Amino acid sequence: MPQPLHFSAFVMNTNSHIQHGLWRHPTAQQADFNDVNLWIGLAKTLEAGGFDTMFFADVVGLYGPVNGSYEVNAREGLQIPSNDPSVLLSALAVSTEHLGLAFTSSIVQSHPFDFARKVSTLDHISNGRIGWNVVTSSLENAARNFGMDRLIEHDERYRWAQEYMDVVYKLWEGSWDDGALLKDKARGIYADYTKIHKINHVGERYQVEGPHLPSPSAQRTPVIFQAGSSPAGRAFAARNAEAQFILSPTPEIAAGDISATRALAVEYGRQASDIKFFQGLTFVIGSTEEEAKRNEAEIDEYISTDGFLAHINLGLDQATGVPLDPDMPLKDIKHEGGFSHTKWLREASPDREPTVRDLAKITAKVRGRFVGTPEQIADRLEEFQRAGVDGINVMNWTLPNSYQLFIDEVMPTLRRRGLAKEEPVVGTLRQKLFGHDQLLPTHYGRQFRGAFGEHG
Ligand SMILES: Cc1cc2nc3c(=O)[nH]c(=O)nc-3n(C[C@H](O)[C@H](O)[C@H](O)COP(=O)(O)O)c2cc1C
């Protein structure tokens, strides 16, 4: 019997996250994402339906060329408008009991002292159910929103990210010893200052004295998620991540990526199993194959070519931001990035030159999409599990219907086949994923526990 997989629901506090155009589907409610009740209802559905966590993506800038038009972004509701997921999480924390609540925050967007305080507050409110997806932001507009002239070079962003991690680990792990919070009414001592330490961090970008203002929350450090796949991103994950989101096109490619990251983690003194891998997949379900194909054809009617192209930073004229002619052959596109994408598509279509329109349709098709019956979906999940995947990051077409369908139609089959848990694990998010509440002693961040003296 296989081990049960973990399940994460991949969402974003916006109208159009990944499946552009689907907001127009008759069952879609994501257009009303400003309404907190949509999210509270979804969180309750996921919790009752056996999901371990909800995972909010986030960006802090526009996709597309910096001086170009954002007409497509606005028309599609493509990650604009969007709201801050961390604020939403406090509403979800008090509306649920044991669902994990993970969100994305970039190192560019907040100072680590402030960020660490916000996360500790959320972890207190949720009794230890918070996860943080660490991103470095690859959008030029995001850099310009936070005082930079332009995007910082890729590997340098990961060096910056490591200093950011050092600061927050020092605050979460090192600033307060266990037992510092006394709440002793009889003696009149609320907290023991000898167990609360300044961290006196002085680095390349940050100087933070401390102490951390919140007392330790149930997890101290939130569960650290990450999704980078470059050599620098993988090294960062091997050292810091407890869970990694991957979007591998096949189980074979997933197996290679997973074993490479696990081997690196071992080099950092961790166990290979200390990192859990979540494969991103999105399902079109039918009670028969024919029905699933019909449902797929219906979804395809709503796919927005402009939206997909804007999201992958292709298909817009890089100088003006104006959408390219959908019938333009790919070989005629002049672009700065995304070469591997167009090269791959041209290789995959040897009999004719693919067009801009094909690129959008095929991207939508291949990006984690699986079409089939519940049994076929279970077979596919088993293949990914054999490749080393620990969990599935379920992407949606429509909110909340995609998750309701998955829970009603697929989860029972997964439970019967041992691929999903019968009962939820209660407790912290780390407890659900790993069976313990705190960072492991072998994790990089744990070195800061007990590292600071009486006054820092
Ligand atoms: C499943 C998944 C989710 C991601 N979510 C976000 C996100 O919410 N915000 C963001 O800025 N980047 C996000 N990314 C991008 C990654 O953080 C990272 O920049 C990207 O995978 C490229 O990795 P690299 O910088 O190591 O090359 C995501 C990537 C994946 C695979």
The ligand as a Gaussian input file, in Angstrom:
#p B3LYP/6-31G(d) Opt

LIG

0 1
 C        4.751000      26.076000      -8.167000
 C        5.503000      27.381000      -8.213000
 C        4.981000      28.485000      -7.556000
 C        5.625000      29.722000      -7.593000
 N        5.048000      30.772000      -6.971000
 C        5.640000      32.000000      -7.058000
 C        5.020000      33.135000      -6.479000
 O        3.965000      33.054000      -5.876000
 N        5.637000      34.344000      -6.601000
 C        6.824000      34.503000      -7.258000
 O        7.336000      35.629000      -7.314000
 N        7.434000      33.425000      -7.830000
 C        6.865000      32.194000      -7.750000
 N        7.469000      31.104000      -8.350000
 C        8.761000      31.302000      -9.034000
 C        9.906000      30.787000      -8.182000
 O        9.981000      31.472000      -6.954000
 C       11.227000      30.936000      -8.916000
 O       11.518000      32.296000      -9.163000
 C       11.191000      30.217000     -10.231000
 O       10.793000      28.878000     -10.021000
 C       12.555000      30.269000     -10.941000
 O       13.530000      29.694000     -10.137000
 P       14.997000      30.223000     -10.175000
 O       14.934000      31.677000      -9.777000
 O       15.768000      29.409000      -9.150000
 O       15.450000      30.021000     -11.579000
 C        6.846000      29.866000      -8.310000
 C        7.373000      28.745000      -8.981000
 C        6.718000      27.505000      -8.943000
 C        7.327000      26.350000      -9.662000

